[in-house]
Amino acid sequence: MLQHGDKIVIIGDSITDCERARPYGEGLFGANGKGYVSMFDALVQTEHPEMGIRIVNMGISGNTVVDLERRWETDVEQLEPDGLVICIGINDVWRQYDMPFVSEQHVGSDQYYDTLNRLVERSKPNVRWIVLMTPYYIEPNQEDAMRRTMNNTVELLRRSRMSMVHYL
């Protein structure tokens, strides 16, 4: 999927953010943060240094898919990426459990899916590829309420099979 000189924007929540540089998580000295984005960048730069691939981390801790939609123009479209990686969803589910009485902060599974689908469709004409990383919640108890909600959200995404999207 990678071509010489590609710019890849990776957008999401704290799992993506991981203390990235502001305003753009790109470059040396930990600018891509301390998480999977920096590992991905290190792998690409080690395996394909001749390709000049740029990895830009645009994660923001605490974000939901609704927050992503608000900043999509500045944090994705204006950066004109060739490839796009989206990892969002844990806060969409978590708000229902850590703020149960603040319903205006809740993002239900239908709103989550519809918003994410809109962002994918909006981006398709402008990028060569999109990867959706399914959100996850590390909880071994399958009966845990939040774990069940997260599993249902992930299943909804996997069943949707948005075209032109690769799933991780």
DSSP file (Angstrom, degrees, kcal/mol; ACC not computed):
  #  RESIDUE AA STRUCTURE BP1 BP2  ACC     N-H-->O    O-->H-N    N-H-->O    O-->H-N    TCO  KAPPA ALPHA  PHI   PSI    X-CA   Y-CA   Z-CA
    1    1 A M              0   0    0      0, 0.0     2,-0.2     0, 0.0   127,-0.1   0.000 360.0 360.0 360.0 -26.3    0.0    0.0    0.0
    2    2 A L        -     0   0    0      4,-0.0     2,-0.3    51,-0.0    51,-0.0  -0.514 360.0-173.5 -81.9 141.7    2.9    2.4    0.6
    3    3 A Q    >   -     0   0    0     -2,-0.2     3,-2.0    48,-0.0    79,-0.1  -0.912  40.6 -74.9-127.9 158.4    4.4    4.5   -2.1
    4    4 A H  T 3  S+     0   0    0     -2,-0.3    48,-0.2     1,-0.3    47,-0.1  -0.237 116.6   9.9 -53.4 129.9    7.5    6.8   -2.2
    5    5 A G  T 3  S+     0   0    0     46,-3.5    -1,-0.3     1,-0.2    47,-0.1   0.547  88.3 162.8  79.3   8.9    6.8   10.0   -0.3
    6    6 A D    <   -     0   0    0     -3,-2.0    48,-3.1    45,-0.3     2,-0.5  -0.233  30.0-147.5 -60.9 147.4    3.5    9.0    1.2
    7    7 A K  E     -a   54   0A   0     46,-0.2    75,-3.0    73,-0.1    76,-1.7  -0.985  12.9-165.5-113.9 126.4    2.0   10.9    4.1
    8    8 A I  E     -ab  55  83A   0     46,-3.3    48,-3.0    -2,-0.5     2,-0.5  -0.960   3.7-158.5-115.3 122.2    0.0    8.8    6.5
    9    9 A V  E     -ab  56  84A   0     74,-2.0    76,-2.6    -2,-0.5     2,-0.5  -0.870   3.8-165.0 -99.1 130.3   -2.2   10.5    9.1
   10   10 A I  E     -ab  57  85A   0     46,-2.8    48,-3.5    -2,-0.5     2,-0.4  -0.973  14.3-179.4-116.5 120.4   -3.2    8.5   12.1
   11   11 A I  E     + b   0  86A   0     74,-2.8    76,-2.4    -2,-0.5     2,-0.3  -0.919  22.0  91.2-126.6 145.6   -6.1    9.9   14.1
   12   12 A G  E     - b   0  87A   0     46,-0.5    48,-2.1    -2,-0.4    76,-0.2  -0.935  62.7 -55.6 172.3-147.3   -7.9    8.9   17.2
   13   13 A D  S >> S-     0   0    0     74,-1.1     4,-3.0    -2,-0.3     3,-1.2   0.020  80.9 -48.7-108.0-149.2   -8.0    9.2   21.0
   14   14 A S  H 3> S+     0   0    0     46,-0.3     4,-1.6     1,-0.3    47,-0.2   0.802 129.7  64.0 -62.8 -30.4   -5.5    8.6   23.8
   15   15 A I  H 34 S+     0   0    0      1,-0.2    21,-0.5     2,-0.2    -1,-0.3   0.835 115.9  32.1 -62.5 -30.3   -4.5    5.2   22.5
   16   16 A T  H <4 S+     0   0    0     -3,-1.2    21,-0.3    71,-0.2    19,-0.2   0.867 116.8  56.5 -88.3 -45.9   -3.2    7.1   19.4
   17   17 A D  H ><  +     0   0    0     -4,-3.0     3,-0.6    41,-0.1    18,-0.2   0.956  62.2 163.2 -53.5 -66.1   -2.1   10.4   21.2
   18   18 A C  T 3< S-     0   0    0     -4,-1.6    16,-2.5     1,-0.2    17,-0.2   0.850  84.7 -49.4  43.7  48.5    0.3    8.9   23.7
   19   19 A E  T 3  S+     0   0    0     14,-0.2    14,-0.4     1,-0.1    -1,-0.2   0.851  87.8 175.5  66.3  38.7    1.9   12.3   24.5
   20   20 A R    <   -     0   0    0     -3,-0.6    12,-0.2    12,-0.2    11,-0.2  -0.202  36.5 -90.2 -67.4 165.2    2.5   13.3   20.9
   21   21 A A        -     0   0    0     10,-2.6    -1,-0.1     9,-0.1    36,-0.0  -0.397  54.4 -94.2 -72.4 154.5    3.9   16.7   19.9
   22   22 A R  S    S+     0   0    0      1,-0.2    36,-0.0    -2,-0.1     4,-0.0  -0.933  96.1   9.5-117.7 144.5    1.6   19.6   19.3
   23   23 A P  S    S+     0   0    0      0, 0.0     2,-0.4     0, 0.0    -1,-0.2  -0.985 139.3  12.9 -82.0 -17.4    0.3   20.8   16.9
   24   24 A Y        -     0   0    0      2,-0.1     2,-1.6    34,-0.0    34,-0.1  -0.973  64.6-139.3-124.2 133.2    1.4   17.9   14.8
   25   25 A G  B     +C   57   0A   0     32,-1.7    32,-3.1    -2,-0.4     2,-0.3  -0.632  61.8 116.5 -87.6  82.1    2.9   14.6   16.0
   26   26 A E        +     0   0    0     -2,-1.6     2,-0.2    30,-0.2    30,-0.1  -0.990  46.7  26.1-150.6 137.2    5.6   14.2   13.4
   27   27 A G  S    S-     0   0    0     28,-0.4     5,-0.5    -2,-0.3     4,-0.3  -0.688  82.9 -27.6 115.6-165.0    9.4   14.1   13.5
   28   28 A L  S >  S+     0   0    0     -2,-0.2     3,-0.7     1,-0.2    -2,-0.1  -0.151  98.3  45.8 -84.6 176.2   12.2   13.2   15.8
   29   29 A F  T 3  S-     0   0    0      1,-0.2    -1,-0.2     2,-0.1     0, 0.0   0.863 130.9 -49.3  59.6  44.8   12.6   13.2   19.6
   30   30 A G  T >  S+     0   0    0     -3,-0.2     3,-2.2     3,-0.1    -1,-0.2   0.628  91.1 141.5  78.3  14.6    9.3   11.5   20.5
   31   31 A A  T <  S+     0   0    0     -3,-0.7   -10,-2.6    -4,-0.3    -3,-0.1   0.804  71.1  55.8 -61.1 -28.8    7.1   13.7   18.3
   32   32 A N  T 3  S-     0   0    0     -5,-0.5     3,-0.4     1,-0.3     6,-0.4   0.385 114.4-119.8 -83.9   5.1    4.9   10.7   17.4
   33   33 A G    <   -     0   0    0     -3,-2.2    -1,-0.3   -14,-0.4   -14,-0.2  -0.392  30.1 -71.7  89.1-168.7    4.3   10.0   21.0
   34   34 A K  S    S+     0   0    0    -16,-2.5    -1,-0.2   -17,-0.1   -16,-0.1   0.096  99.9  71.7-116.3  20.1    5.1    6.9   23.1
   35   35 A G  S >> S-     0   0    0     -3,-0.4     4,-1.5   -19,-0.2     3,-0.5  -0.154 104.1 -48.9-118.6-150.3    2.6    4.4   21.7
   36   36 A Y  H 3> S+     0   0    0    -21,-0.5     4,-2.7     1,-0.2     5,-0.2   0.774 124.4  62.7 -62.1 -28.6    1.8    2.3   18.6
   37   37 A V  H 3> S+     0   0    0    -21,-0.3     4,-2.6     1,-0.2    -1,-0.2   0.929 105.0  46.0 -65.2 -43.1    2.2    5.3   16.2
   38   38 A S  H <> S+     0   0    0     -3,-0.5     4,-2.5    -6,-0.4    -1,-0.2   0.870 113.3  50.3 -67.3 -34.7    5.9    5.7   17.2
   39   39 A M  H  X S+     0   0    0     -4,-1.5     4,-2.3     2,-0.2    -2,-0.2   0.911 111.4  48.1 -67.3 -41.7    6.4    1.9   16.8
   40   40 A F  H  X S+     0   0    0     -4,-2.7     4,-2.7     2,-0.2    -2,-0.2   0.926 112.4  49.1 -62.8 -44.9    4.7    2.0   13.4
   41   41 A D  H  X S+     0   0    0     -4,-2.6     4,-2.9     1,-0.2     5,-0.2   0.925 111.0  50.0 -60.3 -45.6    6.9    4.9   12.3
   42   42 A A  H  X S+     0   0    0     -4,-2.5     4,-2.1     1,-0.2    -1,-0.2   0.899 111.6  48.9 -61.2 -40.8   10.0    3.2   13.6
   43   43 A L  H  X S+     0   0    0     -4,-2.3     4,-2.9     2,-0.2     5,-0.3   0.941 113.5  45.5 -64.0 -48.0    9.1    0.0   11.6
   44   44 A V  H  X S+     0   0    0     -4,-2.7     4,-2.5     1,-0.2    -2,-0.2   0.925 115.2  47.1 -62.8 -44.4    8.4    1.9    8.4
   45   45 A Q  H  < S+     0   0    0     -4,-2.9    -1,-0.2    -5,-0.2    -2,-0.2   0.837 116.3  45.1 -68.7 -31.6   11.6    4.0    8.7
   46   46 A T  H  < S+     0   0    0     -4,-2.1    -2,-0.2    -5,-0.2    -1,-0.2   0.917 120.7  37.3 -75.5 -45.1   13.7    0.9    9.5
   47   47 A E  H  < S+     0   0    0     -4,-2.9    -2,-0.2     1,-0.2    -3,-0.2   0.802 134.6  20.0 -78.4 -30.1   12.2   -1.4    6.8
   48   48 A H    ><  +     0   0    0     -4,-2.5     3,-1.7    -5,-0.3     5,-0.4  -0.357  65.5 149.8-138.6  56.2   11.8    1.3    4.1
   49   49 A P  G >  S+     0   0    0      0, 0.0     3,-0.9     0, 0.0    -1,-0.1   0.800  73.9  62.4 -62.8 -26.8   14.1    4.3    4.8
   50   50 A E  G 3  S+     0   0    0      1,-0.2    -5,-0.1    -3,-0.1    -2,-0.0   0.629  91.0  68.7 -72.2 -13.5   14.4    5.0    1.0
   51   51 A M  G <  S-     0   0    0     -3,-1.7   -46,-3.5    -7,-0.2   -45,-0.3   0.679  90.4-140.1 -85.0 -17.1   10.7    5.6    0.7
   52   52 A G    <   -     0   0    0     -3,-0.9     2,-0.3    -4,-0.4    -2,-0.1   0.898  31.4-178.7  61.8  41.7   10.5    8.9    2.6
   53   53 A I        -     0   0    0     -5,-0.4     2,-0.5   -48,-0.1   -46,-0.2  -0.559  15.5-149.1 -77.5 135.1    7.3    8.0    4.3
   54   54 A R  E     -a    7   0A   0    -48,-3.1   -46,-3.3    -2,-0.3     2,-0.5  -0.914   7.7-164.7-105.9 129.6    5.8   10.6    6.7
   55   55 A I  E     -a    8   0A   0     -2,-0.5     2,-0.5   -48,-0.2   -28,-0.4  -0.969   5.7-169.3-114.1 122.7    3.7    9.5    9.7
   56   56 A V  E     -a    9   0A   0    -48,-3.0   -46,-2.8    -2,-0.5     2,-0.6  -0.959  10.2-150.6-118.7 118.9    1.6   12.2   11.4
   57   57 A N  E     +aC  10  25A   0    -32,-3.1   -32,-1.7    -2,-0.5   -46,-0.2  -0.785  22.4 167.5 -90.7 118.4    0.0   11.5   14.7
   58   58 A M        +     0   0    0    -48,-3.5   -46,-0.5    -2,-0.6     2,-0.2  -0.079  26.6 138.5-120.8  32.3   -3.2   13.5   15.2
   59   59 A G        -     0   0    0    -48,-0.2     2,-0.4   -43,-0.2   -46,-0.3  -0.498  32.7-165.0 -75.2 147.3   -4.6   11.6   18.3
   60   60 A I    >   -     0   0    0    -48,-2.1     3,-1.8    -2,-0.2   -46,-0.3  -0.974  24.5-117.3-135.3 121.2   -6.2   13.6   21.1
   61   61 A S  T 3  S+     0   0    0     -2,-0.4   -48,-0.0   -48,-0.3   -49,-0.0  -0.209  96.3  20.2 -55.5 140.4   -6.8   12.0   24.5
   62   62 A G  T 3  S+     0   0    0      1,-0.3    -1,-0.2     5,-0.0   -49,-0.1   0.340  89.6 144.2  84.7  -6.5  -10.5   11.8   25.5
   63   63 A N    <   -     0   0    0     -3,-1.8    28,-0.4   -51,-0.1    26,-0.3  -0.293  31.7-162.7 -70.0 149.7  -11.9   12.1   22.0
   64   64 A T     >  -     0   0    0     27,-0.2     4,-2.0    24,-0.1     3,-0.2  -0.658  43.1 -94.5-112.7 176.5  -14.9   10.4   20.7
   65   65 A V  H  > S+     0   0    0     -2,-0.2     4,-2.0     1,-0.2     5,-0.1   0.814 127.3  59.2 -63.5 -28.7  -15.9    9.9   17.1
   66   66 A V  H  > S+     0   0    0      2,-0.2     4,-1.6     1,-0.2    -1,-0.2   0.900 104.8  49.0 -65.6 -40.6  -18.0   13.1   17.4
   67   67 A D  H  > S+     0   0    0     -3,-0.2     4,-1.4     1,-0.2    -2,-0.2   0.900 108.2  54.5 -64.1 -41.0  -14.9   15.0   18.4
   68   68 A L  H  X S+     0   0    0     -4,-2.0     4,-0.6     1,-0.2     3,-0.4   0.917 105.4  52.7 -58.4 -43.2  -13.1   13.6   15.4
   69   69 A E  H >< S+     0   0    0     -4,-2.0     3,-0.8     1,-0.2     4,-0.4   0.890 105.6  54.8 -61.6 -38.0  -15.8   14.8   13.1
   70   70 A R  H 3< S+     0   0    0     -4,-1.6    -1,-0.2     1,-0.2    -2,-0.2   0.827 118.7  33.1 -64.2 -31.5  -15.5   18.3   14.5
   71   71 A R  H 3X S+     0   0    0     -4,-1.4     4,-3.0    -3,-0.4     5,-0.3   0.291  86.1 107.0-109.1  10.6  -11.8   18.4   13.7
   72   72 A W  H <X>S+     0   0    0     -3,-0.8     5,-2.0    -4,-0.6     4,-1.7   0.878  77.5  52.6 -59.3 -42.4  -11.7   16.3   10.5
   73   73 A E  H  4>S+     0   0    0     -4,-0.4     5,-2.8     3,-0.2     6,-0.2   0.944 119.5  32.6 -61.7 -48.4  -11.1   19.3    8.2
   74   74 A T  H  45S+     0   0    0     -4,-0.2    -2,-0.2     3,-0.2    -1,-0.2   0.871 125.3  41.3 -77.1 -36.9   -8.1   20.6   10.0
   75   75 A D  H  <5S+     0   0    0     -4,-3.0    -3,-0.2    -7,-0.2    -2,-0.2   0.560 134.5   8.5 -94.8  -7.8   -6.6   17.4   11.3
   76   76 A V  T >X5S+     0   0    0     -4,-1.7     3,-1.0    -5,-0.3     4,-0.7   0.522 126.5  44.0-129.2 -65.7   -7.1   15.2    8.3
   77   77 A E  G >4<S+     0   0    0     -5,-2.0     3,-1.2     1,-0.3    -3,-0.2   0.880 113.0  50.0 -59.8 -43.8   -8.3   17.0    5.1
   78   78 A Q  G 34<S+     0   0    0     -5,-2.8    -1,-0.3    -6,-0.3    -4,-0.1   0.739 106.6  57.5 -69.0 -20.1   -5.9   20.0    5.4
   79   79 A L  G <4 S-     0   0    0     -3,-1.0    -1,-0.3    -6,-0.2    -2,-0.2   0.599  97.1-146.0 -83.7 -11.1   -3.0   17.6    5.9
   80   80 A E    <<  -     0   0    0     -3,-1.2    -3,-0.1    -4,-0.7   -73,-0.1   0.917  22.7-166.0  48.1  60.9   -3.8   15.9    2.5
   81   81 A P        -     0   0    0      0, 0.0   -73,-0.2     0, 0.0    -1,-0.1  -0.345  27.2-149.5 -75.0 157.8   -2.7   12.4    3.5
   82   82 A D  S    S+     0   0    0    -75,-3.0    46,-2.8     1,-0.3    47,-1.0   0.751  88.9  23.7 -88.4 -32.8   -2.2    9.5    1.1
   83   83 A G  E    S-bd   8 129A   0    -76,-1.7   -74,-2.0    44,-0.2     2,-0.4  -0.950  71.4-155.6-133.6 154.0   -3.3    7.0    3.7
   84   84 A L  E     -bd   9 130A   0     45,-1.6    47,-2.8    -2,-0.3     2,-0.4  -0.996   5.2-168.4-136.5 131.1   -5.4    7.3    6.8
   85   85 A V  E     -bd  10 131A   0    -76,-2.6   -74,-2.8    -2,-0.4     2,-0.5  -0.984   9.9-167.7-118.5 128.9   -5.5    5.2    9.9
   86   86 A I  E     +bd  11 132A   0     45,-2.7    47,-3.0    -2,-0.4     2,-0.4  -0.972  12.8 172.5-121.1 125.5   -8.4    5.7   12.4
   87   87 A C  E     +bd  12 133A   0    -76,-2.4   -74,-1.1    -2,-0.5     2,-0.3  -0.863  28.1 133.0-132.0  98.4   -8.5    4.3   15.9
   88   88 A I        +     0   0    0     45,-0.5   -24,-0.1    -2,-0.4    -2,-0.0  -0.992  22.3  79.4-146.2 147.7  -11.5    5.6   17.8
   89   89 A G     >  +     0   0    0    -26,-0.3     4,-1.6    -2,-0.3     5,-0.2   0.137  58.7  93.9 147.3 -27.6  -14.2    4.2   20.0
   90   90 A I  H  > S+     0   0    0      1,-0.2     4,-3.1     2,-0.2     3,-0.2   0.923  95.1  44.2 -63.9 -42.1  -13.1    3.5   23.6
   91   91 A N  H  > S+     0   0    0    -28,-0.4     4,-2.4     2,-0.2    -1,-0.2   0.819 105.9  62.3 -70.8 -29.2  -14.3    6.9   24.9
   92   92 A D  H  4 S+     0   0    0    -29,-0.2    15,-1.0     1,-0.2     4,-0.3   0.894 116.4  31.7 -60.0 -39.5  -17.6    6.5   22.9
   93   93 A V  H >< S+     0   0    0     -4,-1.6     3,-1.3    -3,-0.2     4,-0.4   0.897 116.1  57.5 -81.7 -45.3  -18.3    3.5   25.0
   94   94 A W  H >X S+     0   0    0     -4,-3.1     4,-3.1     1,-0.3     3,-2.4   0.856  94.2  65.0 -58.8 -40.3  -16.6    4.6   28.2
   95   95 A R  H 3X S+     0   0    0     -4,-2.4     4,-1.3     1,-0.3    -1,-0.3   0.815  95.8  60.0 -55.1 -29.7  -18.6    7.8   28.6
   96   96 A Q  H <4 S+     0   0    0     -3,-1.3    -1,-0.3    -4,-0.3    -2,-0.2   0.721 117.2  31.1 -68.8 -20.2  -21.7    5.6   29.1
   97   97 A Y  H <4 S+     0   0    0     -3,-2.4    -2,-0.2    -4,-0.4    -1,-0.2   0.756 122.9  41.8-109.7 -35.7  -20.0    4.1   32.2
   98   98 A D  H  < S+     0   0    0     -4,-3.1    -3,-0.2     1,-0.2    -2,-0.1   0.686 131.3  26.6 -88.0 -16.2  -17.8    6.8   33.7
   99   99 A M  S >< S+     0   0    0     -4,-1.3     3,-1.8    -5,-0.5    -1,-0.2  -0.431  72.6 159.4-136.2  60.0  -20.4    9.5   33.2
  100  100 A P  T 3  S+     0   0    0      0, 0.0     3,-0.1     0, 0.0    -1,-0.1   0.739  76.1  45.6 -61.9 -23.9  -23.7    7.6   33.3
  101  101 A F  T 3  S+     0   0    0      1,-0.2     2,-0.8    -3,-0.1     3,-0.2   0.405  94.4  78.4-100.4   2.4  -25.8   10.7   34.1
  102  102 A V    X   +     0   0    0     -3,-1.8     3,-2.2    -7,-0.3     4,-0.3  -0.621  56.5 168.1-107.6  70.5  -24.2   13.0   31.6
  103  103 A S  G >   +     0   0    0     -2,-0.8     3,-1.5     1,-0.3    -1,-0.2   0.727  65.4  70.3 -63.0 -24.3  -26.1   11.6   28.6
  104  104 A E  G 3  S+     0   0    0      1,-0.3    -1,-0.3    -3,-0.2    -2,-0.0   0.696  98.7  52.8 -67.5 -14.8  -25.1   14.5   26.2
  105  105 A Q  G <  S+     0   0    0     -3,-2.2    -1,-0.3    -6,-0.2     2,-0.2   0.503  89.3 104.7 -92.6  -6.4  -21.6   13.0   26.4
  106  106 A H    <   -     0   0    0     -3,-1.5     2,-0.5    -4,-0.3   -13,-0.1  -0.519  52.1-163.5 -80.1 142.0  -22.8    9.5   25.4
  107  107 A V        -     0   0    0    -15,-1.0   -11,-0.1    -2,-0.2   -12,-0.1  -0.942  15.0-151.5-123.8 106.0  -22.2    8.2   21.9
  108  108 A G     >  -     0   0    0     -2,-0.5     4,-2.8     1,-0.1     5,-0.2  -0.206  30.3-101.0 -72.2 168.1  -24.5    5.2   21.2
  109  109 A S  H  > S+     0   0    0      1,-0.2     4,-2.6     2,-0.2     5,-0.2   0.862 121.4  50.9 -62.7 -37.3  -23.5    2.5   18.7
  110  110 A D  H  > S+     0   0    0      2,-0.2     4,-2.9     1,-0.2     5,-0.2   0.933 113.3  44.8 -65.8 -44.5  -25.7    3.8   15.9
  111  111 A Q  H  > S+     0   0    0      2,-0.2     4,-2.5     1,-0.2     5,-0.3   0.902 113.5  51.9 -65.0 -40.3  -24.3    7.3   16.2
  112  112 A Y  H  X S+     0   0    0     -4,-2.8     4,-2.5     2,-0.2     5,-0.2   0.961 114.4  41.6 -58.2 -53.2  -20.7    5.9   16.5
  113  113 A Y  H  X S+     0   0    0     -4,-2.6     4,-2.9     1,-0.2     5,-0.2   0.936 115.5  49.2 -62.5 -48.5  -21.2    3.8   13.3
  114  114 A D  H  X S+     0   0    0     -4,-2.9     4,-2.1    -5,-0.2    -1,-0.2   0.900 114.0  45.9 -60.5 -42.4  -23.0    6.6   11.3
  115  115 A T  H  X S+     0   0    0     -4,-2.5     4,-2.2    -5,-0.2    -1,-0.2   0.933 114.3  47.1 -67.2 -46.2  -20.4    9.2   12.2
  116  116 A L  H  X S+     0   0    0     -4,-2.5     4,-2.4    -5,-0.3    -2,-0.2   0.909 111.8  51.3 -62.6 -41.5  -17.5    6.9   11.4
  117  117 A N  H  X S+     0   0    0     -4,-2.9     4,-2.8    -5,-0.2     5,-0.2   0.899 108.4  52.0 -62.2 -41.0  -19.1    5.9    8.2
  118  118 A R  H  X S+     0   0    0     -4,-2.1     4,-2.5    -5,-0.2    -1,-0.2   0.916 110.5  48.4 -61.1 -42.8  -19.6    9.6    7.2
  119  119 A L  H  X S+     0   0    0     -4,-2.2     4,-1.4     2,-0.2    -2,-0.2   0.902 112.5  48.0 -66.3 -40.6  -15.9   10.3    7.9
  120  120 A V  H  X S+     0   0    0     -4,-2.4     4,-1.8     2,-0.2     3,-0.4   0.950 114.0  46.1 -63.4 -49.0  -14.8    7.3    5.8
  121  121 A E  H  < S+     0   0    0     -4,-2.8    -2,-0.2     1,-0.2    -1,-0.2   0.887 111.4  52.8 -61.9 -38.9  -17.1    8.2    2.9
  122  122 A R  H  < S+     0   0    0     -4,-2.5    -1,-0.2    -5,-0.2    -2,-0.2   0.813 114.3  43.0 -64.3 -30.8  -15.9   11.8    3.1
  123  123 A S  H >X S+     0   0    0     -4,-1.4     3,-2.0    -3,-0.4     4,-0.9   0.725  89.5  85.7 -90.7 -23.7  -12.3   10.8    2.9
  124  124 A K  G >< S+     0   0    0     -4,-1.8     3,-0.7     1,-0.3    -1,-0.2   0.841  87.2  52.4 -50.8 -43.5  -12.4    8.1    0.2
  125  125 A P  G 34 S+     0   0    0      0, 0.0    -1,-0.3     0, 0.0    -2,-0.1   0.702 114.3  44.6 -67.9 -14.9  -12.1   10.5   -2.7
  126  126 A N  G <4 S+     0   0    0     -3,-2.0     2,-0.3    -4,-0.1    -2,-0.2   0.519 108.9  50.9-110.6  -6.6   -9.0   12.0   -1.2
  127  127 A V    <<  -     0   0    0     -4,-0.9   -44,-0.2    -3,-0.7   -45,-0.1  -0.911  65.7-137.5-129.9 157.6   -6.9    9.1    0.0
  128  128 A R  S    S+     0   0    0    -46,-2.8     2,-0.3    -2,-0.3   -45,-0.2   0.815  86.7   5.3 -81.3 -31.4   -5.7    5.8   -1.6
  129  129 A W  E     -d   83   0A   0    -47,-1.0   -45,-1.6     2,-0.0     2,-0.4  -0.993  56.5-156.7-153.3 156.8   -6.4    3.7    1.5
  130  130 A I  E     -de  84 165A   0     34,-0.9    36,-2.6    -2,-0.3     2,-0.5  -0.998   6.5-160.6-134.9 136.8   -8.0    3.7    4.9
  131  131 A V  E     -de  85 166A   0    -47,-2.8   -45,-2.7    -2,-0.4     2,-0.6  -0.983   5.0-158.5-117.4 127.9   -7.4    1.4    7.9
  132  132 A L  E     -de  86 167A   0     34,-3.1    36,-2.3    -2,-0.5     2,-0.7  -0.930   5.8-156.8-103.3 116.9   -9.9    1.2   10.7
  133  133 A M  E     -d   87   0A   0    -47,-3.0   -45,-0.5    -2,-0.6    34,-0.1  -0.836  24.1-124.9 -89.0 120.8   -8.4   -0.2   13.9
  134  134 A T        -     0   0    0     -2,-0.7   -45,-0.1   -47,-0.1    20,-0.1  -0.432  27.0-114.0 -67.4 137.6  -11.2   -1.6   15.9
  135  135 A P        -     0   0    0      0, 0.0     2,-0.3     0, 0.0    -1,-0.1  -0.278  36.4-162.6 -67.4 157.9  -11.4   -0.2   19.4
  136  136 A Y        -     0   0    0      2,-0.0     2,-0.4    18,-0.0   -46,-0.0  -0.973  20.4-155.7-143.9 157.5  -10.7   -2.4   22.3
  137  137 A Y        -     0   0    0     -2,-0.3     2,-1.4     2,-0.1    14,-0.0  -0.971  22.1-137.3-134.5 116.1  -11.2   -2.6   26.0
  138  138 A I        +     0   0    0     -2,-0.4     9,-0.0     2,-0.0    -2,-0.0  -0.608  54.3 129.8 -81.0  95.1   -8.7   -4.8   28.0
  139  139 A E        -     0   0    0     -2,-1.4    -2,-0.1     1,-0.1     5,-0.1  -0.902  43.4-159.5-147.3 112.7  -11.0   -6.6   30.4
  140  140 A P  S    S+     0   0    0      0, 0.0     2,-1.0     0, 0.0    -1,-0.1   0.760  71.4  90.9 -68.9 -23.4  -10.8  -10.4   30.6
  141  141 A N    >   -     0   0    0      1,-0.2     3,-1.7     2,-0.1     6,-0.2  -0.623  60.0-165.6 -78.0 105.5  -14.3  -10.8   32.1
  142  142 A Q  T 3  S+     0   0    0     -2,-1.0    -1,-0.2     1,-0.3     9,-0.1   0.678  86.4  59.8 -64.9 -17.6  -16.5  -11.3   29.1
  143  143 A E  T 3  S+     0   0    0      4,-0.1    -1,-0.3     5,-0.0     2,-0.1   0.528  74.3 118.9 -88.9  -7.1  -19.6  -10.6   31.3
  144  144 A D    <>  -     0   0    0     -3,-1.7     4,-2.5     1,-0.1     5,-0.2  -0.395  68.2-132.6 -59.7 132.0  -18.4   -7.1   32.3
  145  145 A A  H  > S+     0   0    0      1,-0.2     4,-2.3     2,-0.2     5,-0.2   0.898 104.7  45.8 -58.9 -45.0  -21.0   -4.6   31.0
  146  146 A M  H  > S+     0   0    0      1,-0.2     4,-2.7     2,-0.2    -1,-0.2   0.903 111.7  52.6 -67.3 -38.7  -18.5   -2.2   29.4
  147  147 A R  H  > S+     0   0    0      2,-0.2     4,-2.7     1,-0.2    -2,-0.2   0.913 109.6  49.3 -61.2 -42.5  -16.7   -5.1   27.8
  148  148 A R  H  X S+     0   0    0     -4,-2.5     4,-2.3     2,-0.2    -2,-0.2   0.913 111.2  49.2 -63.4 -42.3  -20.0   -6.4   26.3
  149  149 A T  H  X S+     0   0    0     -4,-2.3     4,-2.1     2,-0.2    -2,-0.2   0.923 112.6  47.8 -62.7 -43.7  -20.8   -2.9   25.0
  150  150 A M  H  X S+     0   0    0     -4,-2.7     4,-2.6     1,-0.2     5,-0.2   0.918 110.3  51.8 -63.6 -43.4  -17.3   -2.6   23.4
  151  151 A N  H  X S+     0   0    0     -4,-2.7     4,-2.4     1,-0.2    -1,-0.2   0.903 109.7  50.0 -59.6 -40.9  -17.6   -6.1   21.9
  152  152 A N  H  X S+     0   0    0     -4,-2.3     4,-2.1     2,-0.2    -1,-0.2   0.887 110.3  50.3 -64.2 -39.4  -21.0   -5.1   20.4
  153  153 A T  H  X S+     0   0    0     -4,-2.1     4,-1.9     2,-0.2    -2,-0.2   0.923 111.6  47.6 -64.2 -45.1  -19.5   -1.9   18.9
  154  154 A V  H  X S+     0   0    0     -4,-2.6     4,-2.6     1,-0.2    -2,-0.2   0.908 110.9  51.5 -62.9 -42.3  -16.6   -3.8   17.4
  155  155 A E  H  X S+     0   0    0     -4,-2.4     4,-2.5     1,-0.2    -1,-0.2   0.893 106.5  54.2 -62.8 -39.9  -19.0   -6.4   15.9
  156  156 A L  H  X S+     0   0    0     -4,-2.1     4,-1.5     2,-0.2    -1,-0.2   0.919 110.7  46.9 -58.6 -44.7  -21.0   -3.6   14.4
  157  157 A L  H  X S+     0   0    0     -4,-1.9     4,-1.2     1,-0.2     5,-0.3   0.938 112.4  48.6 -62.8 -47.9  -17.9   -2.3   12.7
  158  158 A R  H  < S+     0   0    0     -4,-2.6    -2,-0.2     1,-0.2    -1,-0.2   0.875 111.9  49.0 -63.7 -37.6  -16.8   -5.7   11.4
  159  159 A R  H  < S+     0   0    0     -4,-2.5    -1,-0.2     1,-0.2    -2,-0.2   0.811 102.0  64.9 -70.1 -29.6  -20.2   -6.5   10.0
  160  160 A S  H  < S-     0   0    0     -4,-1.5    -1,-0.2    -3,-0.2    -2,-0.2   0.887  77.5-167.2 -64.2 -40.4  -20.5   -3.1    8.2
  161  161 A R     <  -     0   0    0     -4,-1.2    -3,-0.1    -3,-0.2     3,-0.1   0.931  10.9-153.2  49.2  55.2  -17.6   -3.8    5.9
  162  162 A M    >   -     0   0    0     -5,-0.3     3,-1.1     1,-0.1    -1,-0.1  -0.347  25.3-108.3 -53.7 132.9  -17.2   -0.3    4.7
  163  163 A S  T 3  S+     0   0    0      1,-0.2    -1,-0.1    -3,-0.1     3,-0.1  -0.319  98.1  22.5 -70.4 152.7  -15.7   -0.5    1.2
  164  164 A M  T 3  S+     0   0    0      1,-0.2   -34,-0.9    -3,-0.1     2,-0.4   0.557  98.6 119.3  70.2  11.8  -12.1    0.5    0.6
  165  165 A V  E <   -e  130   0A   0     -3,-1.1     2,-0.4   -36,-0.1    -1,-0.2  -0.898  52.2-153.0-113.4 136.2  -11.4    0.0    4.3
  166  166 A H  E     -e  131   0A   0    -36,-2.6   -34,-3.1    -2,-0.4     2,-0.4  -0.873  18.0-143.1-101.4 138.6   -8.8   -2.4    5.8
  167  167 A Y  E      e  132   0A   0     -2,-0.4   -34,-0.2   -36,-0.2   -36,-0.0  -0.859 360.0 360.0-108.9 136.7   -9.6   -3.6    9.3
  168  168 A L              0   0    0    -36,-2.3   -35,-0.2    -2,-0.4    -1,-0.1   0.297 360.0 360.0-120.4 360.0   -7.1   -4.3   12.1
